[in-house]
Amino acid sequence: MTAAHHHANAEIGAVEFLRLPDVKRLTKLSRASIYRRIADDDFPSPTHIGSRISVWVASEVQEWMRSKVANRIAPCRPSPLPR
């Protein structure tokens, strides 16, 4: 590995790709649910790395999962009662 190649990898950071079976396993969602959420802008979009290969960035899927947990445990504030 050249010094320039090593430097480029250090700047980008480690990126892990997930294939659809991995995403399904992690999220417990079906293929249809994943693509429906993508269409609804409620799930990270895949990246196409080949003519027939789609992958998801693992950190984006993990962040989506964390956001779902955060929404679940966010304190619910009751709406004020009308006077």
SVG drawing of the C-alpha trace seen along z (x, -y; Angstrom):
<svg xmlns="http://www.w3.org/2000/svg" viewBox="-61 -29 65 41">
<polyline fill="none" stroke="black" stroke-width="0.4" points="0.0,0.0 1.4,-3.4 1.6,-6.3 -0.9,-8.2 -3.4,-5.3 -3.0,-4.9 -3.5,-8.6 -6.7,-8.5 -8.1,-5.7 -7.3,-7.5 -9.2,-10.6 -12.3,-8.7 -12.3,-6.5 -13.4,-2.9 -16.6,-2.4 -18.5,0.9 -21.0,1.9 -24.0,4.1 -25.9,6.2 -29.7,6.5 -29.7,9.8 -27.4,8.0 -29.8,5.0 -32.8,7.3 -31.0,9.2 -30.0,6.1 -33.3,4.2 -35.7,7.2 -37.5,5.5 -38.6,7.3 -37.3,6.3 -40.6,4.7 -40.6,2.7 -37.1,1.5 -37.9,0.3 -41.2,-1.3 -39.4,-3.2 -36.8,-4.3 -39.6,-5.6 -41.1,-7.4 -37.7,-8.9 -37.6,-7.0 -34.6,-4.8 -31.1,-5.3 -30.9,-4.8 -28.5,-2.1 -25.4,-3.0 -24.9,-1.3 -21.3,0.0 -21.8,2.0 -24.4,2.5 -26.3,5.0 -24.8,4.5 -26.5,2.3 -25.1,1.8 -26.0,-0.3 -23.4,-2.2 -23.4,-0.4 -23.1,-3.6 -26.2,-5.1 -28.3,-2.0 -27.0,-2.0 -27.8,-5.7 -31.3,-5.0 -31.7,-2.3 -30.4,-4.6 -32.9,-7.3 -35.8,-4.9 -34.7,-4.0 -34.2,-7.7 -37.7,-8.4 -39.1,-5.6 -37.4,-6.8 -37.8,-10.5 -39.9,-11.9 -43.4,-12.5 -44.7,-15.8 -48.5,-15.9 -50.1,-18.6 -51.4,-21.5 -55.0,-21.2 -57.3,-23.8 -58.5,-26.4"/>
</svg>
